[in-house]
Amino acid sequence: MKLRRQRLAIAVQCSLLLTVPSIVLAQDAPTTLDAVQVTGTRIKRAELEGQVPVQTLTREDIERSGLNSIGDVLQELTGSGSALNTKFNSSGNFGFPPDGGGVGAGSAQVDLRHLGSKRVLVLVDGIRWINEASASGVGAATDLNTIPLAIVERIEVLEDGASSLYGSDAIAGVVNIITRREFDGGQVTLNYGQFSKGDGTQQGADFAWGHTTDRTSLFLGASYTDQDPVYSRTREQSRFPTPGTGVAFGSSATPHGRFIFADPNSGEVVDLSPNTGATSPVYDSSQTGCDRTDDYHCFSTADRFNFAEYNLLVTPSERKGVFGQFRFFINDNLHWYVKALGNRRESTNQAAPEPLFLGPEAGTGNPLADNIFISALNPYNPFGFDLDSEDNLILIGRRPVEGGARVFEQKVDTQYFNTGLVGSFGAGNRTWFWDVNAAYSKNEAEQTNHGSYNINNIALALGDPAACAAVAGCVPLNIFGGPGTITPEMLAWIQPVVRDRSENKLTLASANLSGDLFEMPAGPLAFAAGYEYRKYEGWYQPDPLTVAGHYNGVPSLPTAGEYDVNEVFVELSVPIFAQSALGEKLDLSLAGRYSDYSTFGGEFTPKYGLRWQVTNEFLLRTTYAEGFRAPSIGELFGSAARADLQISDPCSIGLGGTPPRGNPANCAALGVPDGFQQANSQISVTTGGNELLDPERSRSFSAGMVWSPGFASDTSWSDRLDLEVTFYRHNLEGAIQAIDAQTQLDLCVETLDPQYCDGITRAATGGINGFNNRLVNLGYIKTDGWDVDLFWTLPETVAGRFKLIWQNTFVTRYEAVGAGGSRQPREPGVEVNDSAIPEWTSTATLDWKMGNWNASWSIRHIDELTEECGDAAAFPVCSDQANGTNTLDATTYHDAQVGYKFNWLKGLQLTAGVNNLFDEDPPICLSCSLNGYDASTYDIPQGQFWYLRADLKF
C-alpha cells in the first residue's frame, strides 16, 4: 500500500494537532522539501514542519489495500508489531491474559515498535478514544473495529514516544484517525470479496453525505461490513494442532475418555481408554499392563483428540456504524461543533467441544474438578469402585462431543459524543487561538457462550445417585461409554448458556490556548498551553455461574475500578537562527506535561527536539522524550483469572517422545518421578491484578534526516525524489507484566529458587496442578532500529504517471528482561508466544495513473525467523532437529489492483484487486498456539483474496 510520509510540526505542536478539532492551513508547496499542511495544530506556522516523521495513510491508500478494517490496514505498516485481528480465534483457546484486559475477542488493535497495543495511543480527530470491551475483562487497548472505515478521511501515525505531548499510553506512538468533514454531495460504496477457495466472503456498503454553507457544515456517514468465517479444517496447515505431527499434540480429553487411576484391587496404576464401539465397556481388574482382552486399551498418542478442526482461521463478524458531525460558525472568530457515533460489532469465536478434566492432575484450579469424587454406585461406572481424587483417581479426560463446539458470540456497542467551541482573538498585532472540548464515550459488551458445562452439576451427577435424585433435574452422567452416550437429558442438566458482560467508559474535558509570544531575531517564539481532565471507569461481570465457581471453563471473577487524572501542559517552539552560515533554519522545541493521577500521584514528562534545515534540500532532526503509561483498571483491580498456555514441562518426557530436558536431580526434588509425561501441551496459569503497581516509565530517542535532491526535481526522469532515514530507540522500565510462564518454569527447574518456584505446585504423580503468579513492575524492555523510506514520483508521459514508495523497518535490538535479570525469549528474528519480531520488514508499491485508469502493485516482505521446536523436535517438520529449532523462511506477498473511473454523475469508480496474488502460504509455526502459523504476522494459509468495489459519487 502507498504510505506517504508527511512531516508534522515540531513535536510540541504535534500534541496540539492531536488534542483539538481539525483546522487545515492550505499552502503552496516549494520545489524542495515538502511544505505540509499542519493539520489541526494550534500553532499556525507552516514553517514548523519536519520535527518528527509521521506516516499518513490517505483514503486512497486505505482503498488500495483492499482491507475492510482500520486495524488490518495499520497492521501492514512496516513498524507494526503483533496485535489482535480477525484471524485470532481467542475465546476458548487462550484463557485470560495476565493484565486483566481479557482476550479482546473480535477486536482489531495496533502495536507499534513491538511494544504492545496498550502502549499505543489512539485518537479520533485529536480526541482520545475509548478502550475496548469484549466481555472478558477490562480492556486497556483500543478496538479499531469500533470505528467505521467509511468515516475516515486519513490516518496519521506517529511512531515516537510522545507522553509529554499526549499523556499516558503514548510510549510507542500515536495513531490519529481524521474523520471526513468538508464534504458536499453523496457517496455510496459497495464491496465484495472472498478467498480463492470460495470461503471467507467479505461484503459491505458505505454511505456518506455532506452539505456545506457559509455558516454550517454537516457530514453523515453509515457503514455496514459482514465477514464470513474460514474454518481451520479447510486448510492442511491448520487442520492439526501442530503441522506435520498428526495428533501427537492433540488433547488427552477425548470423546472416548482417558482414565488414569490406581486400581484398589491390583494396586496397579492404569492409563486406559475404552475401545471404539464399547458404549457399555467391561473392565477386568485382573488384567494388568497393556495386553488386555476386556473393553479397554492403554492410552496412546493415537487416542489423542484433534481439537484443531473445530477452530477458525478467520472469525466471522458483522459491523454496523453511523456517524455525524455538525459545525456552526457563530462569526468569523468562533464556531461550535458537535459529533456523535454509534457502532455495533457482532462477532463469533469458536473452539472445540469443551473438555472435562477431572482429578488432582487436572490442574484446573477448580476444586469441584480437581477434587472430584465418582461413586461406584453411578450406574455407568464400569470399574466397580469409587474414583476418589483423595485416594486413587489421578486424571480423567473426557471430551463431550455430544454437546457440540463451544461458540462465543460477542455483541459490542460503542457510543461516542463530542462537542466544543473553537475560536480566536486578537491581542495587539498577534492572533491567539483557543478551544474547549468535552467528550463522553462508552463501550459495552456482552458475550454469550454456548457449549460449556456446569462442573457443580457434573460432580453431582457423577456422585451418589441418591444425592442426585434429591435435586430437581439431576440425572446420573455417563462419561464412560464414549461418544453418543451422553444423552440430551444429561446435557440439559450439565450444559448451561453462559453470559459475561463488561464496560469501559471515558469522560474527558480539555481547554487549549496558543499563539506567538514575541518576536526573536530568527522568528516568533510560539507558545501553547492547555488543561485536560479524564475519568476512566470500567467493570467486568462474569456469569453468576462463573462467580459461584461452577463454570467448567476458564474461571474468572468480577473486576471493577475507576480513576481520574488532571493534566496541564506547556509547549514552546524557539527559533535559534535563520538564514545563517550554519544553515537555513534551526528550531528548538520544548514540551512538558504534568499529570496528577488519583491512583499513584503525579508524573512529569518532558520532551526536547531539534530541527535543522541545513539547506533547502537537506533536513536533520532529533528528539528525546520521557514517557509513562499508567496502570490500567484491569492491571490494578483485576481479579485472579486463568489462561491455558502452551508450556513444555522440562521434567516431562516430550509429547513427541523427546527425553526430559530438565536437571534430573532437581526434577526429583520437585517430586517428579522418572518416566513422567505431562498429560497435555497446555498448562493452566492463573494471574491477578496488583493495586500497588507503579506506572511504566520510558525514554525515547530518535534522529534522522530527509533529503530531497534538487537534481531529481522537475527533470525528464523525475518530478521528485525523497529519502528519509530515521533511527529510533525506546527504553521501557518497570514494564507491567507477569514473568513469562515458560521462562519461570524453566528457571524453577534449573535453580529451585523460590523466586521462580513459589506458586507452582505439582500433584503426587508429578504433573503441574497449580501455577499462580501476579502482575508486577518487571524488568525492562529496550529496542532500537531504523526506518529507511524512499518516495519517487516520475513525470507524466504518454504511458501515464508512476509513483514508487518503498518503506523499510530494521529492528536491530529488542531486549526484555524480567524478574532477577531473567532474559525473556523475545528478540529480533525470533518467533515466540504467537508473535514475531522480524529483523527486516518492507513494503514497496508502484502506483500508476493514466486518464481514467489507475493500477497498483504492492510487495510485502517479512524476513526469516527462528523458533524453538519444543517437543516437535522429534518430528521431521522441525527443520533443525539436532538443535531443536525451526526456520520460518522469508515470506513475500504480492498485491495487485486495477480500476477505472466513469464520468457518470460525480464519478463512478470500479475497482478489482487480488491480495496475495501468488497464493503464498505462511511459514509453518511449531510453537504457535493455533492454526500452525502466526496470525499477527502473516496472511492465512491459501490466503489469496480477490475483491471488487464500486464507488459512486453524486
Secondary structure, DSSP 8 states (H G I E B T S, - for coil): ---EEEEEE-HHHHHHHTTS----------SSS-----TT-SS--GGGEEEEEEEEEEHHHHHHHT---HHHHHTTSTTB-----TT---TTTS---TTSS---TT-----BTTS-GGGEEEEETTEE------SSS---S--GGGS-GGGEEEEEEE-S--HHHH-TTTTSEEEEEEE--S--EEEEEEEEEEETTS-S-EEEEEEEEEEE-SSEEEEEEEEEEEE--EEGGGSGGGSSSSTTSTTTTSBS-BSS-EEEEE-TTT--EEEEEE-TT-SS----TT--TT---SSEEE--GGG-B-GGGGSEEE--EEEEEEEEEEEEEEETTEEEEEEEEEEEEEEEEEES---EEESTTS--S-HHHHT-EE-TTSTT--SSS-EETTTTEEEEEE--GGG--EEEEEEEEEEEEEEEEEEEEEETTEEEEEEEEEEEEEEEEEEEEES--BHHHHHHHHS-HHHHHTSTT------SS-TT-S-HHHHHHH--EEEEEEEEEEEEEEEEEEEEEEEETTEEEEEEEEEEEEEEEEEEE--HHHHTT-BSSS----EEEEEEEEEEEEEEEEEEEEEETTEEEEEEEEEEEEEEETTTEEEEEEEEEEEEE-SSSEEEEEEEEEEEE---HHHHH---EEEEEE---TTS--TTS----S-HHHHHHTT--TT---S-SEEEEEEE--TT---EEEEEEEEEEEE--GGGSSSSS-SEEEEEEEEEEEEEES-EE---HHHHHHHHHHH--HHHHTTEEE-TTS-EEEEEEE-EE--EEEEEEEEEEEEEE---BTTBEEEEEEEEEEEEEEEEE-GGG-B-S--TTBEETTEE--SEEEEEEEEEEETTEEEEEEEEEE--EEEE-GGGGGSTTSTBTTTTEEEE--EEEEEEEEEEEE-STT-EEEEEEEESTT-------SS-SSTTS-TTTS--TT--EEEEEEEEE-
